[in-house]
């Protein structure tokens, strides 16, 4: 499937109501513009665990670093990030996938 861009919502002193991305798909790869100041808020309303896999772009001794996998338990919210550009970015953005989109909402905030 194609990459789907999610737009970060900047946090201000006046506050922010971030866009709730709800029409997600486990078959998509999501991209987010990143300067090291982005956090994902993952809300899992399902009755099963979902995994968020953030792709690493870094290499050590010419070997790719393992992607970061974070489990979000059923009926919970988890914040993930920030993401260091030197490890996660590809052309100024990082990429992630989710294992299940059922009852999952993702908000992207930038500080």
Buried (B, 14 or more C-beta within 10 A) or exposed (E): EEEEEBEBBEBEEEEBEBBEBEEBEBEBBBBBBBEBBBBBBBBBEBEEEBBBBBBBBEEEEEEEEEBBEBEBEEEEEBEBBBBEBEBBBEEEBBBBBBBBBEBBBBBBBBE
